[in-house]
């Protein structure tokens, strides 16, 4: 990824909190933000409409998503504690980025960002 990735602290806190609430099921959130020539800013999370949460999956109907350019990607939790995308995660990749948070969801060290090929993406928290 050629652009810098910036994630607001409030977004990281929201992802971690939502994962704790959903545990032991997976939680899923939509990442919204702004794109510029030099950077991607993720400044908001939204609960997807009609989301389904299970022990080892979370999903939502793409047809129910509002249209708009502010959708950057998806964040979801891994209750099993594995901080890497699964094959299923990569096969259902949506947007530009995927954020995964793994149990115990305590801090940003329990969170990682990946591109569509499963490569880690560095980010700056503001």
GIVENBEL-V991187 format. One line per field, one symbol per residue. phi: phi as a letter, one per 20 degrees, with the letter a starting at -180 (. if undefined). A space follows every 10 residues. Layout:
# GIVENBEL-V991187
phi = ???
This chain:
# GIVENBEL-V991187
phi = .eefdccfgf ffffffffff ffgeefdcce edrcdcfdbd ddcbccfffl fddcfcbbbb fffefffqee fdrcdbdcff neebfegfgf fdfcneccdc ddgelebffe cbdcefenff cfbddc
